[in-house]
Amino acid sequence: MDAVLAHDEKGNVTETEWPDADVIVGNPPFLGGKKMRSELGDQQVDALFTLYKGRVPHEADFVTYWFEKARTFATARRGRRAGLIATNSIRDGANNRVIQKIKACCELFMAWSDRPWILDGAAVRVSILGFGDSTENQKLLNGIPVKSINADLSDDLDFTEALPLGENLRIAFQGPVKVGPFDIDSATAAAMLKQPNPNGRPNSDIIKPTINGSDIAGRGRNEWTIDFGDLDQQDAALYEAPFEYVKGHVKPVRERNRDRQRRESWWRLGRSGRDLRNAKRGKRRIVLTPRVAKYRLFTWADSDVVPDTRVYAFARDDDYFGSSRNRVGDLRLLGYSAVNV
């Protein structure tokens, strides 16, 4: 933290001044953006957000602050270079916006996009980047000479500059964040599905099959989840068996949550998945794909499935979607196959 944050004589938080140098080489600490507050504390994280506002997205991993700091340092004077290591997630999402800024003002002259890294028995995948001014004639990607290195650490099509198709807006959703043990095994689900309720409604209203990345890539677990959606506590309690299960298993966990809304609405999933629920209404099936997988896999699933948070869902039930003019979104044209579960 001291490498990116400092305190002046009055105790005010400031940006650390790095000593003058021609080359910056380092292995910054790896810490996911969602774990920063629990590991560093609210005060430190809020200070980071304030000092690097507009430079580093709040969702980005901790390591990206070193990359942004090195970017400003490398552009301050001709001839300065930087070489830093990050996890391979630097290529994606909010993290990659920091690399896009580097690419806009510097030259990526060396990179390894995805290589194994073993430290103290823990194996991770890392990316290594070298950047600076444009005086370097040779560019190497994964040890091979290339003409240019894109911000996503590729050398062919630069997908970081791709624009979204209007026809595909609001059809892809991340599975809801559950925040608590809402998942149940098939035996527990079967028992609950047989039980009546005082409101006359079946428990199938809120007990749904769930699918995670392992179910798609391997053998299905046949697990279910309890999803009360946006029901208030009084209406949720009318589904007696599921409600009592959540009260006994989820409520104790949620009472310790830092988020007040999650503590008070303990019977609901952490994020309701309302957008996905509305988008798939009236559809008989949806397309699912894991967020993290070695290969891009797609599968059809019944529309009442609740995808895990590590799964993306496409709320379409037709075989073709994408551009209405040339069907570029057809899964088969992209080289993928969709299979039934």
N, C-alpha and C positions, 0 to 999 in steps of 0.2 A: 504493500500500500504506500510506503514511503517514497516509492519511485514515481508515483503519480500525484500524491497529495502531500502537502506540507503545512506548517503553521508559522505565521509570522510572529514578531515579538509581542503583539497584542493578543495572540491566541486565535487570530482569524485563520480559517482554512484557505490555503492558496495552492496553486499548481506548482509542483516541484520543479526547480530549475536544474536541468541536467548540465554537467560540466561540458565545456567545449571539447569536441572530438570530431574526427573525420569519419569514423565507422562505429556503428552501434550494433552489437551482437548480444543476444540474450535469449533466455528461456523463461518468459514471464509465467506467473502462476496460473494454473488452469482452475477456473471456478465458474460453473454455469450461472447464467444471469438470474435464474429463479432461486439460486442458493445464496446469492450475495448478501441478502439481509440477514439470514440466519447465521451466516459465518462471519460477516463483517460488522453487523449492527446497523440500525437505522441511521444513526448520526453520520457514520462514515459514508454510507451509500447515498444519503441525501446530499452530502457534500460533493460526492462524485457527480451526481446528476446535475447539480447547480453549476459546477465549474466546467463541465463538458457538455453543457446544454447546446443542442444544435450540431454537435460534433460526433457524439456517440449515442446511439439509440438506447433508451432505458432497458430494452429487452436484451441487449447484447451481453455476451459473456465478459467476465472481468478482464480477460487477456486483451480484448480489443482496445482498452485504454492505453496499453503500451504501444499498440500499433498506431493509434492516433497521435500519441505523444512523439513517436518516432517520425511520423509523417511531417509534422510541423517542424521538427528538428532538421530533417533531411532536406526540406525545401528552403530552409533559412539561408543556406549558402551552397554555392556550386561545389560539387565533388563529394558531398556527404552521402553516405550509404547506410543502410540498415539491413540486418538479417535477423529475423525473429521466428520462433516456433509457436505454433498454436495447435489445438485439436483440429481435426479436419472439418469441424462444424463452422470454421471460419469462412468456408465457401458458400454458406447458405444464410438465408433469412436476414435478421437484423445485423448479425455479425458481418455479413458480406457487404453491407452498406458502408462499413468502415474501409474495406478493401477497395470498393468502388471510388471512394474519395482519394485513396492512394493512387489508384490508376489514373484518375483525372488530372493529377498534378505531378506525378512521378512516373518512373518506368519500372515495371516489374521485369527484372532481367534474369531472375532465377527463382524456381519454385519446385517443390515436391508436393503434389496435391494430396496424396494419400499414402502414407507409409507406416509400417508398424513401429511402435515405440514401447520398449519394455523397461520399466523402472521399478525396482523393489518387488518384482513378481507381478506387477499390474501391467497388462497389455492394453494399449490404446492405439488409436490411429491418429496420426498428426499430419499437419501441413507445415511446410517450411517456406518462408518467403524472403527473397532478397529484393530490395528496391532502392531507388535513389534517382539521380538525374539521368538524362538520356544519352550520356556519353558512352555507355557500354554498348558495343556493337553486337556482341553475341548474347543470345538469350537461350537459356536452358530450362526445359520443363521435364521433370522426372529424369534428368540426365541426358536428354535428347535435344539437339539444337532445333529451335522453332523460330518462326518469323515474329510472333507476338504471343504474349501471355495475357489471357483475359482475366477479369476480376474474379471469376469463379474458378480460376486456375486450370482452364482449358486452353486449347490453342486453335479450336475450329470455330463453330458458331458461338457467338457470345450471347448466351441466354440471359445475362443480366440486363441486356438492353431490349429484351423482348417486351412487347406491349400486349396487354390482355385483350382477348376477343370479347366484344360486347355481348355476344350470344351466350358466353359461358359465365357471365357474372351471376353470383348468388346461386350457384349450384353445387359448389364444393365446400365441405365443412369439416372441421376437426371434430372428432367424437367428444362428447361432453366430459368435462373434468369431474370425476366423482367425489374426490376428497373424502375418503372413508370406505369401510368394507361393505359396500352395497351389493357386491357380487355374491351369489349363492350357488351351491352345486345343484345338479339336476334333481336329486332326491328331495332336497329342501323345497325347491321350486314346485315339484309335482305335488307335494303335500299341501302347500299353500294354495295351489290352483284348485284343489278340490274343496277348499273350505268356503262356506257362505259368509256373507257380510250383512250387517243390519241395513245397509243402504240398498240391498238387492243387486248390487253390481258385482261382477266377477273379479277376482284378483288378477285375471289376465289383463285388466286395464293397466296395471302398473308393474306386473312381473313380465319382463321381456328377455328373450335370448340376447346374449352379448358376444361380440367377436373381437378378439385382439389380433395383433400381428402374427402371433404363433398359430392361431387358428387358421389364418389365411395361408401361411407358408408351410404348415405341417398338418398334423392331425387335430381335428377340433376337440375342444375340452368339454363341450356341451354345458357351458356355464350360463347362468342367468343373472339379471340384475334387477334391483328394485328401484323403479323410477317414478316418483310421484309428480314429476313435471313441475308445474307452477301451482299445484294445489296448496291451499292454506292448511294449517295444522289440523283444524277441525274436520275438514273434508278428508284429509289423508288418514286420520285416525279411524274412519269408517271402514277402511280396508284393514281389518283388525290384525290378522296374523303378520302380514308384511310390516305394518306399522310397529308392532311390538318387537319384531326382529330388529328393525332399524333403531328403535329406542334403546334396545339392549346392547347392540353392537356398534352402531355409528355415533350415537349421541355422546358417549364418553370420549370418543376421539375428537369430535367437533367442539366439545366444550373447552378443549385446550388450544383451539385454532386461534391464530392472531387476528383473523378477520372477523369483525363483529357480526356482519351479516351471515357468515357461515356458521357462527356459533348459534345465532338466534334461529336460523332456518335449517336446523340440523337434519331434518327428515328429507330435505331436498338434496339433489346432487350439487356439487360445488358450483358448477355452471350448468344451467338447466338444459342446454341444447335446444332451446326454443326455436332458433332459426332453422336448424335441421329438421325439427319436428314439423314446422310449418311447410318447409319446402318439399317434404316427401309425402305430405297429405294427398291422398287419392292415387298414389302410385303403388304398384304391386311389388316392385323390387327396386333396389338401389345398387350402385357399384361401390365396392370398398377396396382400399389399397393401404398397406402399412405405411406409416410415416417414415420408419427406419427399416430398411432391408437392403441386402446386397444387390438384389434384382428387383425391378419394378413389377409387381404382381397385382393383377386385378381379379376380383371375383364378384359374382352376383350374390345378393343376399335378400331375404324377404324384407319388406319395408318396415316391419315392426321391430327389427333388430336394433339394439342400442350399441353402436360401435364404441370400442374403447377409445380413450383420449389419444392413443398412439396410432389411430387409424383415421384416414380421410374417407369421407363418404361423398359420393356424387349423387345428388337427388335427381336422377334421371332413370327411367325404366325402358327407354328405347335403345335400339342397337347402335344408332348413329347420333352423335352430337358434336358440336364444334361450329365451324363456320357454315352458315346456311348456304353459302355459295359453292364451297369446294369440299365440305365435309372433312376438314383437316383434323377434326377431333375424333374421328372414327378410331376406336381402339385397335382394330385390325390393321388399319393403314399405318398406325404408329409402330406396328411390329409386336403388339402385345396380344394376349388372348384372355378372354373372360371365360371362367369356368363356373359351373354350378357348385354350390356347397350343399 
